[in-house]
């Protein structure tokens, strides 16, 4: 791709030699000399409907009327200009760039190693609660404006160090053109977040978004556990998450039906109101889209909980729901030897009086910098020095005894 030049509106730009990201449908390239934008080029020649979709999208300004915090990035990686060959052939589109290290895909919060690498010293359960709030808020806001995410997954959302979220791959969003009234559907989907009716070929709807949102919030609040993981007792070992969704088989609702993988966190780590929403979404809400909790319902429950979060006084970066009498992350650390939020599982005493902010999400930064502690680690005992001093003390006593005896 060296020297590959394209047109963004009337502006000619040169693309980087290698793609920043490559998939089956398209590849994303950086622009030489402009770090703020990237260009998505489709592998197959886009049809007239796709070109028309992009032309309409660049004239829209979704979520533009909502005031945001000055430090908040754009909430949508919305198309900013069509990309064409010098001869005028439609190739793809340009959008603002959201990438590491400033922005990390949501899936990066689902594993301990990635959390500690990508968000060192920032992520705790309060932070994850705030990210969930942001995600629910954004989903509700998009539905209010007639947008359906459609391909809603942990790879299509990025989060920054303050907990703000941004939706990627907006060219697949379902919407109705406010000018012509033409409806543009979403044809993309991700199996692990795909509601059963979409698996069967149904259209993307607000209800299918609500299903994916419930899965993502559950994963965030259980540090990555998928609610449809595991293998049903009456199934073979090849059963997938997609199969379990289709069969309405979730250990969150019916644990007796599932061989749950080791290390899965007990669902009761969620506060009761949030757990009730999860069990509704993964129980009756699987087969009945109308029974699924809406993004607004999640938003209300998350909002109520964020001011009640408890702070652990034993280990830094441990916080948990108001309904629990003891820190679940300490219990898990003691049992497994792995701390989900700290580099070392060693018990560390912190100052309970050192408090951070309340961790507000959705338009304001999420406080994930220690969750009410300053992260100060109590000094460890120097066992080598202590042993040397004990030996010296013993020698002094022995010398005194010998001197007294010889006297």
N, C-alpha and C positions, 0 to 999 in steps of 0.2 A: 504493500500500500504506500510505499515511499513516493512522495510527490503527488499523491492522489488528492486532487482538488475538487471541491464541490461548491455549490452556491447555497447560502442561507439567505433567503430573499434575494437581494442583489449583491450581497457581500460574498466575496470569494475567500475561502479558507482552505488550509491544508490540514489533512488528518494525520495523526501519528501512524507510524509504520505498523505497530501491533495493536490489536484491540485491547481495551481496558477490561472488557467483559465480553464473553462470547457464548451464545446459546443456539438452540436449534432454529429459532425463528429469526434472530437478528444478532448483530454485534455492535458494541458500543465503543466509540473511539474518542480520544481526547483531541482537542484542536491545538495545533502548534501555535504557541504564543498567546493562548488564552486558556487559563486554568479554570475559569469559571463556568465553562459550558462543555458539554459532550454531545456527540452526534450518534444517534441510533440508526443504523442502516439495515434494512431488511434483506435477508438472504435471497428470498424469492421476490420477483417483481411484484410490488403491491398493485392490487386491483383498483379500479376507479372508486369503489366504496371506501377503501382505506384512505385513499388520497382525499376524498371528499370529507371523511371523518376528521383528518388532520387539519384540513383547511378550515373547518368549522371550529375546531378546538382552539386554534391560535387566535380566534376572534373573541373567545370567551375569557372571563375573569372569575373563575370559581373561587369562592370564599374570600373574594376581594373586599367585601364590605365589612369584614370583622377586624377590629383593632387587635394588634398583637404586640407582644413585648418586643422591644428593640433588639434584643439578643436572639430572638427566635428566628430560625431559618424558615424558608418557604415550606408550607405544609404539603404541597403537591409538586412533584417534579413534572410540571405541566409543559406540554410542547410550546416552544417559543417561536419557532420558525420552521417551515418545510425545508428539507434538504433535497437539492436537485443536482443532477449532473450539469456540466457546462452547456450541454445541449438541451436542458430543460426537463429531462426525465426524472420523475419523482422517485426518490431513493429512501427517504425516511424523514427524520426531524431532529431538531436541536432542543436541548433542555438544559437547565441548570445542573451543575455537577454536585452530587452528594456522595462522597466516598471517604474511605479511611484516610487518616486516623480521626477526622472530625466526626464522621458519621459511620455507624456500624449497623449491619443488618440485624434485625431483631433476633435472628437465630443465634447471634453471638452471645445473647444473654442466657441461652439455654444450657450451656455447659460450663462447669467450674473453670476449666483451663482458659476458655475464651473470656469469661467474665473477668478473671484476674489479669489476663493479658491486655484486653482491650479497654477495661475500665478500672485500672489499678487504684484501690483504695476508695472507690466511689460507690460501688453497688452493694446495696443491702436490700432487705425485703421492702423497706419503705420506698426505696428507689423503684423497685419493680412494681409496687402498688401505684406509684405516680405515673410510670410509663403506661400501665393499664388504664389509668384515668385518661391520659392523653389519647390513647388509642380509641377508647369508647367515645370521648368527646369528638374526635375527628370523624369517626364513623357516623355519629348522630348528626353532625354538621353537614356532612356530605349527603346523607339521606334527606335532610331538610331542603337541600338545593337540587334534589332530583338526580343525584349521582349515585350509581351503584358500583362498588369496587369490583365485584365479580371475581377476579383472580386475586383473592385475599389470602396472603400467606406470610410466613416469617421471613421469606426472602424478598418480598415486595415492599417491605417497610424498613426504614432505617431510623436509628435513634442516635442522638448526640449525647455528649457528656452531661448535659443538663436535663436529659430525659425527654426532650422534644422529639416528636416523630414526624417523618416525612414519607408520603406514599410515592413509590416508584412505578414505572411502567404504566403511566396514566393513559397511554394510547389504547389500552384494552378496557378502560372504564366504560360502563354502559350509561348513556345519557340521551336525552331528547333535545335536538337542536332548537333552541328557543326562537330562532328566526323562521325556519321552514317547517318545524314540527316533525322532521324526520327522526326516527328512532334508530340509534346505533347500539346494537347489542354487544355484550361481552362474550367472546367465544373461547376465552382462555380459562383454565382452571388448574388448581394444584390438588392432587389426590388427597393428601393428608388433611386438607381443610375444606373438602368439597362435600356439601350436604347431599343426602341421598337423592333428592329430586334432580339435582344437577348431574349426579352420576348417571341418572337415567336419561339424560339429554334435555332436561328442562332448562329454562332461561335463568340467568342471574337475576336475583331480586334482592330487595332489602332483607328479606328473611334468610336468604342464603348467606348474605354478609353477616347477619346476626349469628349464624351458626359458626362461621369462621372466627368471628370476634370472640365468642365464648371459648373456643378451643385455645386461641392465642392468650386470652387473659388467664385461663387455667394454667397454661404452660408457664407464663410469667410468674405467677404466684406460687408455683411448685418447682421453680428453677429448672424448667424444661420438660417435665413429665407430660407426655401426651395422654389425654383422657381416654383415648381408644387404643392404647398400647396393650401388649400382652397377647396371649393366645387363649381363645375360648376352650373350655374343657371338652366340648363336643366338636372341635374342629381339628384340622391337622396342623402340623408345625409351620406350614407355609402361609398361614393366615396373616394378612397385612392390616395395617391401620385402615386402609380403604375398605377392606372386607368387613372389619369390625363396625365401621360407621354404617355400612349398608345393612348389617345385621342388627343394628341398634344394640351393640354389645360393649358397654363401658364399665370398667371396674369402679368408677366413681358412683355409679348407680347400683350395679349388681356385681359386687366383688366376688360372689360365690360362683359366678359363671366364667371367671377369668383366672388363668395362671399368670399372676402378676410378676413382672421381672423384679429381680432383687434390686434393692436400692430405691424403689419407687416410694415417694413421700406419701404419707397418709393424707387423704383428701381433707381431713379435719384441720389441717393447717390453715385452711381458709376460714375466715369468720363465718358464723352461721348464715347471715344474709347472702353472702357471696356463694357459700356452698349450696344454698337452696337454689340460687339462680343456675349454678353449674349443673346440679342434678336435674333441674327442669329442662335445661338445654340438651343434656345428654341422655335424658330419659324420654318423656313424652315429646319433647321438642325435636327429636330425631325424625320421627315419622310424621309429625304434625307441625309444619312450619309456623302455623298461627300460635302454637303454644310456646315458641321460643321467646326468651326474654329479649327485649329490644335493647339497642345501644343506650337509650335513655335510662332503661331500668338498671343496666350495669353502672351507668354513670352516677345515678343516685346512690346506689349501694357503696360504690367505691368512694364517693365523696364523703359519705357518713363515716367510713372507716379510717380515712387518712388522718383525721385528727385524733384518733384513739390509739394509734400504734404505740406499742410498748418498746422500750429500749432495754437491751440486755446489759447487765452490770458486770458481766464476767468477761466477755470477749467483745472486742471492737467489731463494728459492722454487723452485729446481730440485732435485728429488730423483728417484731412479730405481732400477730393480731391481738386485739384487746380481749378476746375471749379465752386466751390461754393463761394458765397459771404458772407456766415455766417456759423457758426458751426452747423451742423445738430444734433449733440449729445447734445448740450446745449438746442436747441429748443425742442428736445425729452424729455430731463430731466425736463425742465420747464412745459411741457405739461402733462407728465405722473407721475412725481415725482420719477422716477427710472433712475439712471445714469448707462449706460451700461458699463462704464469703471472705476467708482470710488465707494468706499464704501458708501459715503454720497452724496445726491443730492445737498447739500448746495453749493451756489456759492462761489468759491474760487479764489482769484486773485493770479496769478503767474507771475513770472518775465519773460517777453518775450525775454530778452536778454540771458537767460540761455539755451543754445542749446546743444542737444546731437548729435550723428552721423546721417548719412543719412539713415540708415536702409536698408542695402544691404542684399538681400537674396541669396539662392542658392550657397552654398560653403563658404559664410561668414555669420557671425552672423547677425540676425535681431535685430535692436535697438528698444526695446520696453520698455525702462525704463523711459518713461515720454514724449517722442516725442517732444523734443526741449524745455522742461522745467525741472527745478530741482524738481518739485513737492512741492515746499515750499508753505505752507498754510498760508495765512494772519491771524494774531491773531484775534480771535473773541472778541467782546466787552464783558466786564464783567458787565452785566446789574444789578446784585445785588449790586456790589460796587458803581456803578454810582447812583443808587437810594438812597443808604445810604448817599453818599456825598451831594446829592440834599436836603435830609431832614435836614442834619446838617447845610447846608448853609441857609436854610429857618429859622431854629431855631436861628442862629446867627443874621440874619436880624431882626427877631422878638424881640430878647433881646435888640438889639440896639435901636429899635423903642420904646420899653417900657421904657428903661433907659432914653431916650431923653424926653419922655413924663413926666416921674416922676420928671425929673430935672426941 
